[in-house]
Amino acid sequence: MHNLASAAYQQTTQKTATPRELEATLLLKAAARLQAVKDDWGDTKPVTLDEALSYNRRLWTILATSVTSNDNPLPVEIKQNLGSLGAFILKHTLDVMTNPSPDRLTTLIQINRNIALGLRGN
């Protein structure tokens, strides 16, 4: 019963959320996944780390592609800054994949949380 209610809530939220709210929610979800891996580092299987990093990488690929597209109305400077941040996220993610460490996840977690807060106007 709880799963049905949760699914209904998520569908309603997706239909009523603004694009900024949706982006913030997805960034916080990615941060939460990475934080869970970091918190359970000794008990975490490599697959869990790979899944969290892969989710974050896919999310940032979509965000960076969207924000830097020619039809995006954001000012050029903001588009360039977010594009550069996206490139940094992708590079750092690959670095974490090749040299895993719980401390290296902190950067990704903090960036996701801070961008989400900004999107929500906090």
C-alpha positions in Angstrom: 0.0 0.0 0.0 2.8 2.4 0.9 4.5 1.8 -2.5 1.3 2.6 -4.3 0.9 5.9 -2.4 4.6 6.7 -3.0 4.2 6.0 -6.7 1.1 8.2 -7.0 2.8 11.0 -5.1 5.8 10.9 -7.5 3.6 10.9 -10.5 1.7 14.0 -9.2 4.9 15.7 -8.3 6.4 15.1 -11.7 3.3 16.6 -13.3 3.2 19.7 -11.1 6.9 20.4 -10.5 8.6 23.2 -12.5 11.7 22.2 -14.5 13.9 23.9 -11.8 12.2 21.9 -9.0 12.6 18.7 -11.0 16.3 19.4 -11.6 16.8 20.1 -7.9 15.1 16.9 -6.9 17.2 14.8 -9.3 20.4 16.5 -8.1 19.4 15.8 -4.5 18.6 12.2 -5.4 22.0 11.8 -6.9 23.6 13.4 -3.9 21.7 11.0 -1.6 22.8 8.0 -3.5 26.4 9.1 -3.4 26.1 9.9 0.3 24.7 6.5 1.1 27.7 4.9 -0.7 30.0 7.1 1.3 28.3 6.4 4.6 28.4 2.6 4.1 31.8 2.5 2.4 33.1 -0.5 4.2 29.9 -2.5 3.5 29.4 -1.1 0.0 29.8 -3.4 -3.0 31.6 -1.9 -6.0 28.4 -2.3 -8.0 26.6 0.2 -5.7 29.4 2.8 -6.1 29.3 2.3 -9.9 25.5 2.6 -9.9 25.6 5.9 -7.9 28.4 7.3 -10.1 26.7 6.2 -13.3 23.4 7.9 -12.2 25.2 11.1 -11.4 27.2 11.0 -14.6 24.0 10.5 -16.7 22.2 13.3 -14.9 25.1 15.8 -15.4 25.5 14.8 -19.0 21.8 15.7 -19.6 22.0 18.9 -17.5 25.2 20.1 -19.2 23.9 19.3 -22.7 20.6 21.0 -22.0 22.1 24.1 -20.4 24.6 24.7 -23.2 22.3 24.1 -26.1 21.8 27.1 -28.5 18.1 27.3 -27.7 18.6 27.6 -23.9 17.7 31.2 -22.9 20.3 31.5 -20.1 22.9 34.2 -20.5 26.1 32.9 -22.2 28.3 33.4 -19.1 26.0 31.2 -17.0 25.8 28.6 -19.8 29.6 28.5 -20.0 30.0 28.2 -16.2 27.5 25.4 -16.0 29.1 23.7 -19.0 32.5 23.9 -17.3 31.0 22.6 -14.1 29.5 19.7 -16.0 32.8 18.9 -17.6 34.5 19.0 -14.1 31.8 16.6 -12.7 32.4 14.1 -15.5 36.2 14.2 -15.1 36.0 13.9 -11.3 33.5 11.0 -11.6 36.0 9.2 -13.9 38.7 9.9 -11.4 36.6 8.4 -8.5 35.9 5.4 -10.7 39.6 4.7 -11.3 40.7 5.6 -7.7 37.7 5.0 -5.4 37.7 6.7 -2.1 34.9 7.8 0.2 36.4 11.2 0.6 36.4 11.8 -3.1 32.6 11.5 -3.2 32.3 14.6 -1.0 33.0 17.0 -3.9 30.2 15.5 -6.0 27.8 15.4 -3.1 28.4 19.0 -2.2 28.2 20.3 -5.8 24.9 18.5 -6.3 23.4 19.8 -3.0 24.6 23.4 -3.6 23.2 23.5 -7.2 19.9 22.0 -6.0 19.7 24.7 -3.2 20.3 27.4 -5.8 17.7 26.0 -8.1 15.2 26.1 -5.2 16.2 29.6 -4.4 17.8 28.8 -1.0 
